[in-house]
Amino acid sequence: MKIVKKENVIEKKFNKYLIKTGLNIKKNKIETGTVIFKSNSRIPREGFGVHNFDEISYIIEGKINVHFQEESFEVEKGDYIYIPKREKHYSSNVLREDCIVLYIKVNN
């Protein structure tokens, strides 16, 4: 068992978003945290991102657009997103409100 108190959460601040990593266990096999997408932000800033882990996200507040090579989706509060490893994608927030996303990364 592992508990991480809020004062021990690792924060990474970027220009238009904030990532808070709460748990990183089993030698980078599982990681969870939140991303706060500021208004008019995009991750990554240019092109598509790709990673070597599966990602499951849950929209806590707001809306974002998730773009894959062939299609795009608008997701909002209460929606889940599953992105398999090596799937090229990017996310953008074109609204005036922030969007808060809970993420879980699983590296098999």
C-alpha positions as CSV (number, residue, x, y, z in Angstrom):
1,M,0.0,0.0,0.0
2,K,1.1,3.5,-0.7
3,I,-0.4,6.9,0.2
4,V,0.8,10.2,-1.1
5,K,-0.4,13.3,0.8
6,K,-1.1,16.4,-1.3
7,E,2.0,18.2,0.0
8,N,4.1,15.4,-1.5
9,V,2.6,15.5,-5.0
10,I,5.1,16.4,-7.7
11,E,4.2,19.4,-9.8
12,K,5.5,20.2,-13.2
13,K,4.5,23.7,-14.5
14,F,4.5,24.5,-18.2
15,N,3.4,27.6,-20.0
16,K,-0.2,26.5,-20.6
17,Y,-0.7,23.5,-18.4
18,L,0.2,21.9,-15.0
19,I,0.9,18.2,-14.4
20,K,0.6,16.9,-10.8
21,T,1.9,13.3,-10.4
22,G,0.5,11.6,-7.3
23,L,1.6,8.0,-7.6
24,N,4.4,6.4,-9.6
25,I,4.8,2.8,-8.4
26,K,6.3,-0.5,-9.5
27,K,9.3,1.2,-11.1
28,N,7.4,3.3,-13.6
29,K,4.8,0.6,-14.4
30,I,1.9,2.6,-13.1
31,E,1.6,6.4,-12.7
32,T,-1.4,8.6,-11.9
33,G,-2.0,12.3,-11.6
34,T,-3.8,15.3,-13.0
35,V,-3.3,17.6,-15.9
36,I,-4.8,21.1,-15.8
37,F,-5.2,22.3,-19.4
38,K,-5.3,26.1,-19.4
39,S,-7.4,28.0,-21.9
40,N,-5.9,27.8,-25.5
41,S,-3.4,25.1,-24.6
42,R,-2.1,22.1,-26.5
43,I,-0.1,19.1,-25.5
44,P,2.3,18.6,-27.1
45,R,2.8,22.2,-28.4
46,E,3.4,21.0,-32.0
47,G,2.8,17.8,-33.9
48,F,1.7,14.5,-32.4
49,G,2.9,12.9,-29.2
50,V,3.5,9.2,-28.8
51,H,4.4,7.2,-25.7
52,N,5.3,3.6,-24.7
53,F,2.5,3.1,-22.2
54,D,-1.3,2.8,-22.2
55,E,-3.1,5.8,-20.9
56,I,-6.6,6.1,-19.4
57,S,-7.9,9.6,-18.7
58,Y,-11.1,10.9,-17.0
59,I,-12.3,14.4,-17.5
60,I,-13.0,15.9,-14.1
61,E,-13.9,19.4,-15.3
62,G,-14.3,21.2,-18.6
63,K,-13.8,20.0,-22.2
64,I,-10.8,19.2,-24.5
65,N,-10.4,17.9,-28.0
66,V,-8.4,14.8,-28.5
67,H,-6.8,14.4,-31.9
68,F,-5.6,11.2,-33.5
69,Q,-4.1,10.8,-37.0
70,E,-7.4,9.9,-38.6
71,E,-10.1,11.4,-36.3
72,S,-10.8,13.9,-33.5
73,F,-13.1,13.8,-30.5
74,E,-14.5,16.4,-28.1
75,V,-14.5,15.0,-24.6
76,E,-16.1,16.6,-21.5
77,K,-16.7,16.2,-17.8
78,G,-17.5,12.6,-17.0
79,D,-16.0,11.1,-20.2
80,Y,-13.1,8.6,-20.3
81,I,-10.3,8.3,-22.9
82,Y,-8.2,5.3,-23.6
83,I,-5.1,5.8,-25.6
84,P,-3.1,2.6,-26.4
85,K,0.7,2.8,-26.4
86,R,2.3,4.1,-29.6
87,E,-0.9,5.8,-30.7
88,K,-0.1,9.2,-32.1
89,H,-2.2,11.9,-30.6
90,Y,-2.4,15.4,-29.1
91,S,-4.9,17.2,-26.9
92,S,-6.1,20.8,-27.0
93,N,-8.3,23.1,-25.0
94,V,-9.8,25.9,-27.2
95,L,-12.2,27.1,-24.6
96,R,-11.9,30.0,-22.1
97,E,-12.2,27.6,-19.1
98,D,-9.5,25.3,-17.7
99,C,-10.0,21.6,-18.1
100,I,-8.9,19.1,-15.4
101,V,-8.0,15.6,-16.4
102,L,-7.1,12.6,-14.2
103,Y,-4.7,10.3,-15.9
104,I,-3.4,6.8,-15.3
105,K,-0.4,5.5,-17.3
106,V,0.2,1.7,-17.4
107,N,3.4,0.3,-18.8
108,N,3.2,-3.5,-19.3
